[in-house]
C-alpha cells in the first residue's frame, strides 16, 4: 500500500472517530433523547410483562338473587372459583342489574330466578341468566367460555338431588350491546380516541418548539398578548381539526362496518370536544418542556404508549392489575373509550357517564394549568 493511500485511510478513520465522539457528546447533552433510550424499552417490558393480560381474571360482576337458597349460593361460589368473576355488587332489582351493566361498573350480571332450588330438586332443569357487557368481546368471551363445564361440576357434591344423567340446570348467556361479538363494534369507536390522541398530541407538542426554532417566538412575545391567550389561540384551530378527524372515522365506521349510534350524537360531539381539548393541553405542555421539535415528538410518543396499552383499547382494562388500572385512570383515553363506546353501543346518557366526564374535565384543567405555568417560566 502506498504512503498516500495509507495517509488517506488514516485520515478517513480519524475523521470518522471525531464524528463518532461528537455524536456521543451530543447524545449525552440531549437528556430527553437519552432518557427515551432507557425508558421506552423499560416501560414496554414492565407493561407487557406485568400489566397486560389477554385472559383477564376477577372481572367485576353483579348478582341478582331472587331467592335465598343454598343451591344458588353454591353455584355462585363455583362461578367465583373459576377466577374469571368477582362479585362486586349484590342487587335487589332488575333495574339496578341493568344500570350497572349500562354504566360499565360491572362486566357481568348473574341472575338466580325465583324457585330455582325447588325446580332443580323436581328435575325441571331451570335456567340461570348470565348477562355480559360484550362491548369488549375479548373480556366477555373468555369468561363466558369458562361457564361451559359449570353445569356439570357446580352441584356434584350436593346431596338429595335427582340423578337424571343430564345437567340439573342450564346457563343462558346474553351478550348485551354486541350480541354477535363483532370486533369492529369494539375497535372502531376506540380508533376515534386513539387517532385523536396521537394527532392532537403531536400537533400541539410541536407548536411552541416550532416557533422557537424558526425564531418567531420573540416577535410573538413582543405582542400585547398573555400566555393564556397564546395557548387558546394555538389550541382552538386544532379542535376543529379533531372534529374533522372524528367525523371521518365515525362516518367510515357507520358506512363500511355498520357501527351503530344508539345514543345522542350531540352528547358525543360535546364530550369529544372535552377529550380533544384535554389532549391538546397535554401536547402544549410537552411543547413548553421540550427544547426542540425532536424532543417534543419523543415526549408525545412516550405518552402515547401507555395510552394504547393501559386504556382498554388493546387489552381488557378490568383484567389489568390494580396498579396498572390506577395509571390508566390518569389517562384521558381511558375515560373517552368508555364514553364513546357507551354512547354508541349502549345509548348512555350524561347521567351514566358523569364519572368519566368529570375525570376528563379534571385532567383538562390540570394539563392547562401546567401548560400555562410552564409557558410563563419559558418566558422568564
C-alpha positions, 0 to 999 in steps of 0.5 A: 500500500502506498504512503498516500493511500495509507495517509488517506485511510488514516485520515478517513478513520480519524475523521470518522472517530471525531464524528463518532465522539461528537455524536456521543457528546451530543447524545449525552447533552440531549437528556430527553433523547437519552432518557427515551433510550432507557425508558421506552424499552423499560416501560414496554417490558414492565407493561407487557410483562406485568400489566397486560393480560389477554385472559383477564381474571376477577372481572367485576360482576353483579348478582341478582338473587331472587331467592335465598337458597343454598343451591344458588349460593353454591353455584355462585361460589363455583362461578367465583372459583373459576377466577374469571368473576368477582362479585362486586355488587349484590342487587335487589332489582332488575333495574339496578342489574341493568344500570350497572351493566349500562354504566360499565361498573360491572362486566357481568350480571348473574341472575338466580330466578325465583324457585330455582332450588325447588325446580332443580330438586323436581328435575325441571332443569331451570335456567340461570341468566348470565348477562355480559357487557360484550362491548369488549368481546375479548373480556366477555368471551373468555369468561363466558367460555369458562361457564361451559363445564359449570353445569356439570361440576357446580352441584356434584357434591350436593346431596338429595338431588335427582340423578337424571344423567343430564345437567340439573340446570342450564346457563343462558348467556346474553351478550348485551350491546354486541350480541354477535361479538363483532370486533369492529363494534369494539375497535372502531369507536376506540380508533376515534380516541386513539387517532385523536390522541396521537394527532392532537398530541403531536400537533400541539407538542410541536407548536411552541418548539416550532416557533422557537426554532424558526425564531418567531417566538420573540416577535410573538412575545413582543405582542400585547398578548398573555400566555393564556391567550397564546395557548387558546389561540394555538389550541382552538384551530386544532379542535376543529381539526379533531372534529374533522378527524372524528367525523371521518372515522365515525362516518367510515365506521357507520358506512363500511362496518355498520357501527351503530349510534344508539345514543345522542350524537350531540352528547358525543360531539360535546364530550369529544370536544372535552377529550380533544381539548384535554389532549391538546393541553397535554401536547402544549405542555410537552411543547413548553418542556421540550427544547426542540421539535425532536424532543417534543415528538419523543415526549408525545410518543412516550405518552402515547404508549401507555395510552394504547396499552393501559386504556382498554383499547388493546387489552381488557382494562378490568383484567389489568392489575390494580396498579396498572388500572390506577395509571390508566385512570390518569389517562384521558383515553381511558375515560373517552373509550368508555364514553364513546363506546357507551354512547354508541353501543349502549345509548348512555346518557350524561347521567351514566357517564358523569364519572368519566366526564368529570375525570376528563374535565379534571385532567383538562384543567390540570394539563392547562394549568401546567401548560400555562405555568410552564409557558410563563417560566419559558418566558422568564 
